[in-house]
Amino acid sequence: MNEFEVAIYNADVRACVRDGRRHRDLTDEWADIHYIEIEADTETEARAMILRRYPVTRGYVIEAVNRVPV
């Protein structure tokens, strides 16, 4: 099993912040990149696992997926 660091933000929140509005469900912090560590066999699996929790349909965007060196 490998460890990956996923950089993710929410595009809907970014748009709200840019327009001076607030997102109805999420804090303004989601306009910035969050780094989430996850264990998976492959980068593809790590990406799929994150997208189940943070779906594209709710505005989440994965900026990068990087394997954490052992």
N, CA, C and O of each residue as an XYZ file, in Angstrom:
280
protein
N       0.859     -1.179      0.000
C       0.000      0.000      0.000
C       0.898      1.233      0.000
O       1.905      1.272      0.706
N       0.538      2.222     -0.779
C       1.273      3.477     -0.883
C       0.478      4.605     -0.237
O      -0.738      4.509     -0.070
N       1.175      5.661      0.119
C       0.511      6.841      0.655
C       0.594      7.946     -0.394
O       1.643      8.180     -0.994
N      -0.535      8.617     -0.600
C      -0.619      9.699     -1.570
C      -1.121     10.961     -0.890
O      -1.895     10.911      0.066
N      -0.659     12.098     -1.407
C      -1.148     13.385     -0.961
C      -1.963     13.975     -2.114
O      -1.465     14.148     -3.227
N      -3.222     14.276     -1.816
C      -4.128     14.804     -2.831
C      -4.391     16.278     -2.535
O      -4.783     16.640     -1.426
N      -4.173     17.110     -3.529
C      -4.459     18.550     -3.415
C      -5.815     18.797     -4.063
O      -6.013     18.512     -5.244
N      -6.749     19.332     -3.273
C      -8.120     19.482     -3.758
C      -8.719     20.805     -3.265
O      -8.411     21.270     -2.168
N      -9.573     21.394     -4.092
C     -10.302     22.607     -3.706
C     -11.711     22.509     -4.273
O     -12.032     21.568     -4.998
N     -12.544     23.481     -3.942
C     -13.901     23.488     -4.459
C     -14.098     24.703     -5.359
O     -14.014     25.846     -4.910
N     -14.361     24.439     -6.628
C     -14.519     25.503     -7.624
C     -15.753     26.363     -7.351
O     -15.736     27.564     -7.621
N     -16.820     25.768     -6.819
C     -18.023     26.539     -6.511
C     -17.742     27.566     -5.412
O     -18.193     28.709     -5.483
N     -16.986     27.137     -4.392
C     -16.631     28.047     -3.309
C     -15.732     29.157     -3.843
O     -15.899     30.319     -3.474
N     -14.781     28.810     -4.710
C     -13.904     29.836     -5.303
C     -14.717     30.891     -6.026
O     -14.443     32.086     -5.911
N     -15.728     30.441     -6.779
C     -16.568     31.380     -7.525
C     -17.348     32.281     -6.558
O     -17.483     33.482     -6.791
N     -17.849     31.699     -5.493
C     -18.580     32.499     -4.489
C     -17.674     33.545     -3.855
O     -18.054     34.709     -3.732
N     -16.480     33.132     -3.454
C     -15.536     34.052     -2.816
C     -15.161     35.174     -3.777
O     -15.112     36.343     -3.394
N     -14.900     34.809     -5.019
C     -14.539     35.810     -6.034
C     -15.658     36.844     -6.212
O     -15.392     38.026     -6.430
N     -16.917     36.381     -6.116
C     -18.067     37.264     -6.315
C     -18.558     37.920     -5.025
O     -19.556     38.640     -5.029
N     -17.846     37.667     -3.913
C     -18.228     38.258     -2.644
C     -19.430     37.604     -1.987
O     -20.101     38.211     -1.154
N     -19.697     36.361     -2.368
C     -20.824     35.627     -1.786
C     -20.297     34.495     -0.903
O     -19.094     34.238     -0.860
N     -21.197     33.832     -0.211
C     -20.850     32.671      0.613
C     -21.517     31.441      0.026
O     -22.656     31.508     -0.437
N     -20.824     30.337      0.043
C     -21.387     29.066     -0.401
C     -22.418     28.608      0.616
O     -22.243     28.829      1.815
N     -23.469     27.987      0.167
C     -24.555     27.598      1.085
C     -24.174     26.485      2.044
O     -24.758     26.394      3.123
N     -23.198     25.617      1.687
C     -22.858     24.460      2.523
C     -21.428     24.453      3.047
O     -21.159     23.876      4.101
N     -20.511     25.084      2.326
C     -19.091     24.973      2.655
C     -18.500     26.302      3.102
O     -18.978     27.370      2.720
N     -17.448     26.220      3.920
C     -16.758     27.428      4.363
C     -15.887     27.981      3.246
O     -15.542     27.277      2.297
N     -15.541     29.249      3.378
C     -14.679     29.907      2.388
C     -13.312     29.224      2.272
O     -12.636     29.362      1.252
N     -12.912     28.499      3.295
C     -11.612     27.805      3.275
C     -11.490     26.850      2.092
O     -10.382     26.574      1.631
N     -12.620     26.343      1.599
C     -12.574     25.403      0.478
C     -12.204     26.085     -0.842
O     -12.029     25.408     -1.856
N     -12.085     27.402     -0.840
C     -11.583     28.102     -2.025
C     -10.079     27.854     -2.171
O      -9.525     27.956     -3.265
N      -9.436     27.529     -1.059
C      -8.001     27.227     -1.055
C      -7.778     25.725     -1.171
O      -8.674     24.922     -0.907
N      -6.589     25.373     -1.564
C      -6.253     23.953     -1.705
C      -6.130     23.305     -0.330
O      -5.490     23.835      0.578
N      -6.763     22.143     -0.209
C      -6.639     21.285      0.966
C      -5.757     20.105      0.567
O      -5.843     19.607     -0.555
N      -4.925     19.673      1.478
C      -4.062     18.516      1.231
C      -4.553     17.361      2.082
O      -4.595     17.451      3.309
N      -4.925     16.275      1.418
C      -5.472     15.110      2.098
C      -4.566     13.925      1.807
O      -4.238     13.649      0.653
N      -4.163     13.226      2.862
C      -3.346     12.024      2.682
C      -4.252     10.807      2.696
O      -5.186     10.709      3.492
N      -3.952      9.880      1.793
C      -4.775      8.687      1.647
C      -3.889      7.508      1.268
O      -2.911      7.670      0.538
N      -4.229      6.334      1.759
C      -3.497      5.125      1.398
C      -4.236      4.406      0.282
O      -5.446      4.194      0.352
N      -3.483      4.036     -0.752
C      -4.043      3.329     -1.906
C      -2.913      2.593     -2.606
O      -1.737      2.881     -2.383
N      -3.278      1.646     -3.449
C      -2.260      0.907     -4.198
C      -1.668      1.743     -5.327
O      -0.466      1.689     -5.586
N      -2.528      2.522     -6.001
C      -2.085      3.299     -7.154
C      -2.635      4.720     -7.082
O      -3.540      5.012     -6.300
N      -2.078      5.588     -7.903
C      -2.573      6.965     -7.990
C      -4.021      6.976     -8.470
O      -4.834      7.759     -7.978
N      -4.340      6.119     -9.417
C      -5.702      6.037     -9.945
C      -6.686      5.650     -8.850
O      -7.779      6.209     -8.760
N      -6.292      4.689     -8.020
C      -7.150      4.270     -6.921
C      -7.310      5.395     -5.891
O      -8.406      5.619     -5.377
N      -6.225      6.092     -5.597
C      -6.284      7.214     -4.651
C      -7.240      8.289     -5.161
O      -8.051      8.823     -4.405
N      -7.136      8.593     -6.436
C      -8.009      9.604     -7.055
C      -9.475      9.173     -6.967
O     -10.342      9.979     -6.630
N      -9.746      7.916     -7.265
C     -11.120      7.397     -7.224
C     -11.683      7.446     -5.800
O     -12.847      7.794     -5.601
N     -10.859      7.100     -4.822
C     -11.296      7.123     -3.427
C     -11.657      8.546     -2.985
O     -12.667      8.759     -2.315
N     -10.823      9.509     -3.365
C     -11.082     10.903     -3.005
C     -12.352     11.408     -3.694
O     -13.158     12.107     -3.080
N     -12.526     11.057     -4.956
C     -13.699     11.533     -5.692
C     -15.004     10.944     -5.167
O     -16.064     11.542     -5.357
N     -14.951      9.811     -4.525
C     -16.165      9.281     -3.899
C     -16.571     10.162     -2.716
O     -17.756     10.367     -2.455
N     -15.581     10.670     -2.017
C     -15.853     11.513     -0.847
C     -16.071     12.974     -1.241
O     -16.867     13.681     -0.623
N     -15.355     13.415     -2.277
C     -15.426     14.803     -2.744
C     -15.745     14.802     -4.242
O     -14.841     14.972     -5.061
N     -17.006     14.614     -4.609
C     -17.361     14.449     -6.026
C     -17.270     15.728     -6.869
O     -17.496     16.838     -6.388
N     -16.939     15.527     -8.108
C     -16.873     16.617     -9.087
C     -18.240     17.298     -9.200
O     -18.317     18.510     -9.396
N     -19.295     16.531     -9.078
C     -20.652     17.084     -9.203
C     -20.983     18.076     -8.092
O     -21.955     18.822     -8.202
N     -20.185     18.095     -7.021
C     -20.383     19.062     -5.937
C     -19.328     20.153     -5.972
O     -19.181     20.914     -5.016
N     -18.584     20.230     -7.090
C     -17.651     21.335     -7.300
C     -16.204     21.075     -6.939
O     -15.370     21.970     -7.071
N     -15.881     19.869     -6.485
C     -14.505     19.587     -6.073
C     -13.607     19.354     -7.282
O     -14.005     18.737     -8.270
N     -12.390     19.866     -7.174
C     -11.403     19.748     -8.249
C     -10.100     19.235     -7.644
O      -9.569     19.808     -6.693
N      -9.601     18.152     -8.212
C      -8.309     17.633     -7.774
C      -7.228     18.360     -8.562
O      -7.167     18.280     -9.789
N      -6.380     19.067     -7.831
C      -5.278     19.819     -8.439
C      -4.084     18.902     -8.721
O      -3.415     19.039     -9.745
N      -3.825     17.969     -7.802
C      -2.675     17.075     -7.971
C      -2.817     15.866     -7.052
O      -3.459     15.929     -6.004
N      -2.197     14.758     -7.479
C      -2.092     13.555     -6.662
C      -0.614     13.158     -6.702
O      -0.070     12.861     -7.765
N       0.022     13.158     -5.533
C       1.454     12.837     -5.470
C       1.700     11.720     -4.466
O       1.151     11.709     -3.364
N       2.539     10.787     -4.880
C       2.915      9.694     -3.986
C       3.889     10.258     -2.948
O       4.835     10.969     -3.286
N       3.640      9.928     -1.689
C       4.495     10.375     -0.602
C       5.678      9.410     -0.523
O       5.476      8.204     -0.380
N       6.909      9.918     -0.614
C       8.075      9.036     -0.556
C       8.155      8.348      0.810
O       7.816      8.922      1.846
N       8.608      7.116      0.769
C       8.721      6.336      2.018
C       9.947      6.743      2.788
O      10.211      6.200      3.861
